[in-house]
Amino acid sequence: MAILIGTGSVPYQSRQSSLTHLDGGGAAQMVDVSGKAMTHRTAVAEGYLRMALETMAAIQAGDVPKGDVLGTARIAGIMAAKQTSNLIPLCHPLPIKTVEISLEPDDERPGYRIQVTVKTTGQTGVEMEALTAVSVAALTLYDMAKALQKSMQIEDIRLLKKTGGKSGDYTIDP
């Protein structure tokens, strides 16, 4: 009897070599990166928090009951990047060298565009750290401003770019 994984019909045994998070018996495992070269790794991710123009104006004016919305979201994102391996099973703890967070108002959407860049030198990438930082910064922005608008929406969290490592560079198509 073949073990099927996901929605495809390819038996587990034939997919085994491509699924590095599974051991020989199909159980989840942390990927062994000990044989990988240390390289400079960068990941850039983004997401949006859609809100009413009035809510954006209150945030920009610093007129939100909970205080410094943008500063708190920035710190939360940095903290989240540093804690990613505690939040996502099988993620490696990484020596993060920098986390840069941009929270830019977007009048067209309207809302805030959150962009995070994470860098390290290591044996595995920082994509999950960048995506986690965007997610937690968006959640914190929401939490800090929910007294003004509960209908805000977190949208379009995605990886924009990554560099370094065996798989090479990746940039999303515009």
N, C-alpha and C positions, 0 to 999 in steps of 0.2 A: 504494500500500500504506500503510495507516495504522499508526502505532506505537501499541501498547497499553501502558498503564502500570497496574500493579497487577492486581487480580482483576476489575475492571469491564470493560465492553466499550465504553467511550466512547473514541473515537480521541483521540490526543494533541492534535491540532490544536484540537479543541473544548474541551479542558481547559486549554489553554496559559495563558489569562489568570488562572486560579485557582491555578496552580502556580508560585509566585514563586521557588522554588529551581531552576527550569529555564530555560535560555535558549531562544531561538527554535528551536534545533535539537534540543532535548531534553536537552542536557548540563547537569549539575549546575553551579550557580553560587551565589556569595554574593549574598543579596538586597541590592539597593541601598536603603539607608535614609537616604540623604543628603537626601531631600526631606521626611522625616518631622519633625514637631515634637518638640522636647525636652519630655518630660513626666516627672513623678515616676512611677516604676515600682516595684511591690512584687510579690513572689511568695512564697507560703507552700507548702511541700511537707512530706510526712511519709512515714515508713516504719517498719517494725518489725523487730526482731531477736528472734525467738522462741527461748527457751532454758529449761532446767530451773530450777526455783525455787532449787536448790542453787547453780547458777552465778550467778544473780542475787544471792544472799546473799553469795557470795564477792566479787563486784564491789562491792557496797555496803559490805562490810567492808574493802575495800582489800586483800584476800587473794588477789591474782592474781600469778603469777610475773613477768609483764612490767611490773608497776607500775600507774600511774594510767590505768586503762582509759578512764574517762569523759573525763578531761582530754585524753588523746591523741586520742580520737575527735572531740572538739569541735574541736581544732586542725586535724586532718585534714580535717574538713568545711569549715572556713573556707578552708584552702589550696585545696581542690578547687573551691570556688565561684570563687575568683580565677583558676583555671587552666582553666576550662571551655572557653574558645575554643581552647586547645591540645589538648583531648581530643576534642571533637566537631567533625567537619568542618563548615565553613560557618557556625559560630557566630561572632558578632562579639565582639571583645574589648570589655569594658565597664568603665567607671569605677565599680566597686562602692563604695557609700557605707557599707554595713554588712551584716554577716552575723550573725544571731542563731541559736544552736543550743541546743535543749532536748533533753536525754536523760533521759526520765522512766521509772522502773520501772513496769511494768504487771503486777500480780500475777494478774490475770484471764487474760491471754493465755498463759502468762507470758512476760515479756521486757522489752525496752525500746522505748518509742515515741520516735522521733527526729523532731523537727520543726524545720524551718529556715525563717527569713524572710530574704530578700535584698532590699535596696533600692538604687535608683540614680535618677539623673536622666539620661535619655538618649533615644535614638531607637528603641530596641528593648527588649523585655522581658527579665526576669531569671528566667523560668521554668526554663530549662535549668540555670542556676547553682544554683537552689534544689534541683532534682532531683538534680543531680550531687553537691551537698554532702550530701544525705541518703544517697545511695548510698555515697559514700566514708566517711562517718561510720559507716554500718552495716558496711561491709567492715572498717574499722579496729577496731570493737568486736569483730567476729568474730575478727580476727587476734589481738587482745590476749587474748582469752579461750579460744581454741581448745585450749589445753593442758588446760582444764577440761572442755570439751565440744565435740566436733567435729560433732555433729549439729544445731547451731544453724541456724536458717533465716531468711534475709532475706525479708521479705514486704511486700506491699501498698504499694510506693512509688508515690506519686501526688501530683499538684498539687491543693492544697486551695483556693487562692485566687490571683488575680492582679488587679492594678489598673493603670490607666494605658494609654495608647496608643490607637490607632485602633479596635481591636476592643472597647475598653471593659473593664469589670470582669467577672470570672468568679469564682463561688464554687461549689464542689461541692455537689450536693444532699445533705442529711444522710441 
